[in-house]
Amino acid sequence: MDQTPGRGQGQWPDEGQSVPGCYRHPDRETGIRCVRCERPICPECMIDASVGFQCPDCVRQGSSGRSASAVRPRNLAGGVLTADPRLLTKLLIAVNLAMFLAVHAGGSVYEHTVLVGGWPGTDQFPSGAYDPIEGVAAGEWYRLFTANFVHEAPWHLAFNMLSLWWLGGPLEEALGRIRYLSLYLLSGLAGSALSYLLMAPQDVSLGASGAVFGLLGATAVLMRRLRYDMRPVLILLAINLVFTFAVPNIAWQAHVGGLVAGAALAYGMVHAPAGRRTLVQSATCAAVLAVSVLVVVLRTAALV
């Protein structure tokens, strides 16, 4: 997974298109392009650059002092390749670690950040309607996000952070930072929304599992797009789902919500046609956000 074909080598061929031939040897098909001019190049014409490969013409132009229209190398989803492809993954892990320390430092960080529909208050309605005094139903929507960074048990934190490191790095490199961050946050939000919808209002949910399952779903979509062997990721997914439903006190709703959202987001990101890439990717993110918000609004209306 770490060594994706064509990484750092310019544009990727769109799904369904035939593999182009080298611009100097048309009979040789290749999926690699010059990172400067984006012309397809075969192994014979590849010349190592600081990132990816360049064609002989661009190398000659550069060495002779003539400027060529530089094209920044992009990944499969259209994002610009960066020097540190794991920067956001490191920052997300750091935020989770900081929240863990804050929770165990005392105070009320835990009570004000975990996901809860509403702590039960006085029953003011003859019909027995729920009267929340604290929680999402009471207007604390921020809990839908903050709960994804809160861990109480060390083993829970360790498991999620290891998963985030293994899955997040390759995805951050394949999608780019903005798309990767959108994937992480929206997957976590979708998991929180489904938990809020299906769990009892007084039940508590916390942890990065919803976002991590979103990364797992995105990894499956990405591997299928790249025509990798799907068996390893399917086995990993099956093991995690068995663990989700077999072990008690696990918020399976967050796992399922994050998984579905992550797969949907990744599909829109890696299958978007090049000519309408930004539009399709933005619309996919907006759709997942809209569905999550709608679920939260309907659940809140049912509780208050």
QUIZI-V671536 format. One record per backbone hydrogen bond with DSSP energy under -0.5 kcal/mol. CO is the residue of the C=O (numbers start at 0). NH is the residue of the N-H. E is the energy in kcal/mol with one decimal. If there is no record, write none. Layout:
# QUIZI-V671536
[[CO NH E] [CO NH E]]
This chain:
# QUIZI-V671536
[[1 3 -1.1] [3 6 -1.8] [5 8 -1.8] [8 32 -1.8] [13 16 -1.8] [19 29 -2.8] [24 21 -0.9] [24 27 -2.5] [26 28 -0.7] [27 21 -2.4] [31 40 -2.5] [33 37 -1.4] [38 33 -2.5] [39 22 -2.5] [41 44 -1.2] [41 45 -0.9] [46 53 -2.5] [51 48 -2.2] [52 34 -2.4] [53 46 -1.6] [54 58 -1.9] [55 59 -2.4] [56 60 -2.4] [57 61 -2.3] [58 62 -2.6] [59 63 -1.8] [60 65 -1.5] [61 64 -1.1] [67 69 -1.1] [69 71 -0.6] [72 80 -2.0] [74 77 -1.5] [78 74 -2.8] [82 84 -0.6] [83 86 -1.5] [85 89 -2.4] [86 90 -2.2] [87 91 -2.8] [88 92 -2.1] [89 93 -2.2] [90 94 -2.3] [91 95 -2.1] [92 96 -2.4] [93 97 -2.5] [94 98 -2.4] [95 99 -2.0] [96 100 -2.2] [97 101 -2.3] [98 102 -2.5] [99 103 -1.8] [100 104 -0.7] [101 104 -0.5] [102 105 -0.8] [105 108 -0.5] [107 111 -1.5] [108 112 -0.5] [109 112 -1.3] [109 113 -1.9] [113 115 -0.6] [114 204 -2.3] [115 135 -2.5] [116 136 -2.8] [118 132 -1.7] [118 133 -0.5] [121 123 -1.1] [124 127 -2.0] [129 131 -0.6] [130 120 -1.3] [133 118 -2.8] [134 137 -1.0] [134 139 -2.0] [135 138 -2.0] [138 140 -1.6] [139 142 -1.6] [140 143 -1.9] [141 144 -1.6] [141 145 -2.6] [142 146 -1.9] [144 147 -1.4] [145 148 -2.1] [146 149 -1.1] [146 206 -2.6] [152 156 -1.9] [153 157 -2.8] [154 158 -2.5] [155 159 -2.1] [156 160 -2.6] [157 161 -2.3] [158 162 -2.0] [159 163 -2.4] [160 164 -2.2] [161 165 -2.4] [162 166 -2.7] [163 167 -2.3] [164 168 -1.2] [165 169 -0.5] [166 170 -1.4] [167 171 -3.1] [168 172 -2.0] [169 173 -2.2] [170 174 -2.7] [171 175 -1.9] [173 76 -1.4] [175 179 -2.5] [176 180 -2.8] [177 181 -2.2] [178 182 -2.5] [179 183 -2.4] [180 184 -2.6] [181 185 -2.5] [182 186 -1.9] [183 187 -2.1] [184 188 -2.3] [185 189 -2.5] [186 190 -2.2] [187 191 -2.2] [188 192 -2.7] [189 193 -2.2] [190 194 -2.0] [191 195 -2.7] [192 196 -1.9] [193 197 -2.2] [194 198 -2.6] [199 202 -1.8] [200 116 -1.0] [200 117 -2.1] [202 116 -0.6] [204 114 -2.5] [207 211 -2.6] [208 212 -2.9] [209 213 -1.5] [210 214 -1.8] [211 215 -2.0] [212 216 -2.5] [213 217 -2.2] [214 218 -2.3] [215 219 -1.9] [216 220 -1.8] [217 221 -2.7] [218 222 -2.6] [219 223 -1.9] [220 224 -2.2] [221 225 -2.0] [222 227 -3.0] [223 226 -1.0] [229 233 -2.3] [230 234 -2.5] [231 235 -2.2] [232 236 -2.4] [233 237 -2.5] [234 238 -2.5] [235 239 -2.1] [236 240 -2.2] [237 241 -2.4] [238 242 -2.4] [239 243 -2.1] [240 244 -2.1] [241 245 -2.2] [242 246 -1.7] [246 249 -0.6] [249 251 -2.0] [250 253 -0.8] [250 254 -1.3] [251 255 -2.8] [252 256 -2.7] [253 257 -2.3] [254 258 -2.4] [255 259 -2.5] [256 260 -2.1] [257 261 -2.8] [258 262 -2.2] [259 263 -2.2] [260 264 -2.8] [261 265 -2.5] [262 266 -2.2] [263 267 -1.9] [264 268 -1.7] [265 269 -2.8] [266 270 -1.7] [272 275 -1.2] [273 276 -1.0] [275 279 -2.6] [276 280 -2.6] [277 281 -2.5] [278 282 -2.4] [279 283 -2.2] [280 284 -2.1] [281 285 -2.5] [282 286 -2.2] [283 287 -2.1] [284 288 -2.3] [285 289 -2.6] [286 290 -2.4] [287 291 -2.1] [288 292 -2.5] [289 293 -2.5] [290 294 -2.3] [291 295 -2.1] [292 296 -2.6] [293 297 -2.6] [294 298 -2.3] [295 299 -2.5] [296 300 -2.3] [297 301 -1.4] [298 302 -1.2] [299 302 -0.5] [299 303 -2.3]]
